[in-house]
Amino acid sequence: MFKERTPRWVLMGAFLLTLGAGAVNAIGFLGVHHQGISHLTGTISLVSTRVAAANWEGAVAAGLIVGSFFFGSFLSAVIIRQNTLHMGRRYGVVLVMESALLFGAVYLFEGGTVAGAYLASMACGLQNAMATSYSGAVIRSTHMTGIVTDIGIACGHWVRGHPVDWFRMRLYGVLLGGFALGGVAGAAGYARIGYRTLVFPAVLSGVSGLGYATYKHWQRMKHRAGSAVQ
């Protein structure tokens, strides 16, 4: 059963990840470049339309966001070396790297440099690749298209009287709710303090990463102590 493999740490982690990603994406849309950062569908279309208009500078700028997201995903895979979600992997390292990239994005954005979007996009790529799948459920923490699609399919099956994995839907609901709430927080913060709002997801991911690393270190020490007693 999917229920038996959905501990609270997964739900809490999913909520925190999407909360930060929602804030980052909202800031990207509200910023001077008015561009999504945490997903690539619209950005790839932007590359295409700019190429068609012979706007090569704009096409390169949008293409670099796509490339940055790709490179973040690549780094995440190199570091974690797994395609399923399990405790004990190197998630703490990835989360701390994401935090550093977002702090760097704040610095660059405040300096009026478009490269801030590239660091923010790389951070989203790191995060999205970190938790690609869990118990057969595809988890995307930086964009919601697949999540909304799966919820819609589940509702359609329910109307038709077919069985629905509601425990998986609970996970998807947490992801969707976290992203939406993060967007609200990001938009409200941007209206008041601008790009410095990115400090919120940066701190969130950094504290989560350090907390996770500390917890895993404590678990290892506890296990070694238990083995020594035996």
C-alpha positions in Angstrom: 0.0 0.0 0.0 1.2 3.5 -0.8 0.0 4.6 2.7 2.5 2.4 4.4 5.3 4.1 2.5 4.3 7.7 3.1 5.8 8.7 6.4 5.4 12.2 7.8 8.9 13.3 6.9 8.0 12.8 3.2 4.9 14.9 3.5 6.7 17.6 5.5 9.7 17.6 3.2 7.4 17.8 0.1 5.5 20.8 1.6 8.7 22.7 2.4 10.3 22.1 -1.0 7.2 23.3 -2.9 6.7 26.2 -0.6 10.2 27.5 -1.5 9.8 26.7 -5.2 6.5 28.5 -5.4 8.0 31.6 -3.8 11.0 31.5 -6.3 8.7 31.2 -9.3 6.4 34.0 -8.2 9.4 36.3 -7.8 10.5 35.4 -11.3 7.2 36.4 -12.8 7.0 39.6 -10.8 10.6 40.7 -11.3 11.8 42.9 -14.1 12.2 39.9 -16.5 8.7 38.6 -15.9 9.8 35.0 -16.5 9.1 31.7 -14.8 12.1 30.2 -13.1 11.0 26.9 -11.5 9.7 25.3 -14.7 10.8 25.2 -18.4 7.7 24.8 -20.6 7.1 28.5 -21.0 10.8 29.3 -21.1 11.4 26.9 -24.0 8.5 28.4 -25.8 10.1 31.8 -25.1 13.3 30.6 -26.7 11.4 29.5 -29.8 9.4 32.7 -30.2 12.5 34.8 -29.8 14.4 32.8 -32.4 11.4 33.2 -34.7 11.6 37.0 -34.1 15.4 36.9 -34.6 15.8 38.2 -31.1 19.1 36.4 -30.5 20.0 38.1 -27.3 16.7 37.3 -25.7 16.8 33.7 -27.0 20.2 33.2 -25.5 19.1 34.6 -22.2 16.0 32.3 -22.0 18.2 29.4 -23.2 20.6 30.0 -20.4 17.8 29.6 -17.9 16.9 26.2 -19.5 20.6 25.2 -19.4 21.0 26.3 -15.8 18.0 24.2 -14.8 19.5 21.2 -16.7 22.9 21.7 -15.0 21.2 21.8 -11.6 19.5 18.5 -12.3 22.7 17.1 -13.5 24.6 18.1 -10.3 21.8 16.7 -8.2 22.0 13.3 -9.9 25.8 13.2 -9.6 25.6 14.0 -5.8 22.7 11.8 -4.8 23.3 9.0 -7.3 19.8 7.6 -6.9 16.5 8.0 -8.7 14.2 7.1 -5.8 13.6 8.8 -2.5 15.2 7.1 0.5 16.5 8.4 3.8 20.3 8.3 4.0 21.0 9.8 0.6 22.9 13.1 0.2 19.9 15.3 0.3 21.5 17.6 2.9 24.3 18.5 0.5 21.9 19.3 -2.3 19.7 21.5 -0.1 22.7 23.5 1.2 23.9 24.0 -2.4 20.4 25.2 -3.3 20.5 27.6 -0.4 23.9 29.0 -1.6 22.6 29.4 -5.1 19.6 31.3 -4.0 21.7 33.6 -1.8 23.9 34.2 -4.8 20.8 35.0 -6.9 19.7 37.6 -4.4 23.1 39.3 -4.6 23.0 39.3 -8.4 19.4 40.5 -8.7 20.1 43.3 -6.3 23.0 44.3 -8.5 20.7 44.4 -11.5 22.3 41.4 -13.1 20.2 38.9 -15.1 22.5 36.1 -14.0 20.5 36.0 -10.8 17.8 34.1 -12.8 20.4 31.5 -13.9 21.4 30.8 -10.3 17.8 30.6 -9.2 16.9 28.3 -12.1 19.9 26.0 -11.2 18.7 25.9 -7.6 15.3 24.7 -8.9 16.9 22.1 -11.1 18.8 20.8 -8.1 15.7 20.5 -6.0 13.4 19.1 -8.7 15.9 16.2 -9.5 16.5 15.5 -5.8 13.1 13.9 -5.3 12.1 12.6 -8.7 10.1 9.6 -7.6 8.7 8.0 -4.4 6.9 4.7 -4.2 5.9 4.8 -7.8 4.6 8.4 -7.6 6.4 11.0 -9.7 7.2 13.9 -7.5 7.9 17.3 -9.1 8.5 20.0 -6.5 9.1 23.0 -8.8 6.2 22.7 -11.3 2.6 21.5 -10.9 1.5 20.5 -14.4 1.9 16.8 -13.8 0.5 17.0 -10.3 -2.7 18.8 -11.5 -3.0 16.2 -14.3 -2.7 13.3 -11.9 -5.3 14.8 -9.6 -7.6 15.4 -12.5 -7.2 11.8 -13.7 -7.9 10.5 -10.1 -11.1 12.6 -9.9 -12.2 11.3 -13.3 -11.6 7.7 -12.2 -13.6 8.4 -9.0 -16.5 9.8 -10.9 -16.5 6.6 -13.0 -16.4 4.4 -10.0 -12.8 3.2 -10.5 -10.5 2.8 -7.5 -8.3 5.7 -6.6 -5.1 5.8 -4.6 -6.2 8.6 -2.2 -3.0 8.3 -0.2 -1.0 9.3 -3.3 -3.5 12.1 -3.9 -2.8 13.3 -0.4 0.9 13.7 -1.3 0.0 15.5 -4.5 -2.4 17.8 -2.6 0.5 18.7 -0.2 2.7 19.5 -3.2 0.1 21.6 -4.8 -0.9 23.4 -1.6 2.7 24.1 -0.8 3.5 25.6 -4.2 0.4 27.8 -4.1 1.1 29.1 -0.6 4.7 29.7 -1.5 3.6 31.8 -4.5 1.4 33.9 -2.2 4.3 34.4 0.2 6.7 35.2 -2.6 4.4 37.7 -4.2 3.6 39.4 -0.9 7.3 39.6 -0.1 8.3 40.9 -3.5 5.8 43.8 -3.1 7.6 44.8 0.1 11.3 44.0 -0.2 11.8 42.9 -3.9 14.3 40.3 -4.7 15.5 40.0 -1.1 12.4 37.8 -0.7 14.5 35.0 -2.1 16.3 35.0 1.3 13.1 33.2 2.6 13.5 30.0 0.3 17.3 30.2 0.7 17.1 30.0 4.5 14.3 27.4 4.2 16.4 25.1 2.1 19.6 25.8 4.0 18.1 25.1 7.4 16.4 22.0 6.0 19.7 20.7 4.6 21.7 21.4 7.8 18.9 19.9 9.9 18.7 16.8 7.7 22.5 16.3 7.8 22.5 16.7 11.6 19.8 14.2 12.0 21.5 11.7 9.8 24.8 12.2 11.7 22.9 11.6 15.0 21.4 8.5 13.6 24.8 7.1 12.6 26.2 7.9 16.0 23.3 6.2 17.7 23.7 3.1 15.5 27.4 2.9 16.2 26.8 3.2 19.9 24.2 0.4 19.8 26.6 -1.8 17.8 29.4 -1.2 20.3 27.2 -2.2 23.2 26.2 -5.4 21.5 
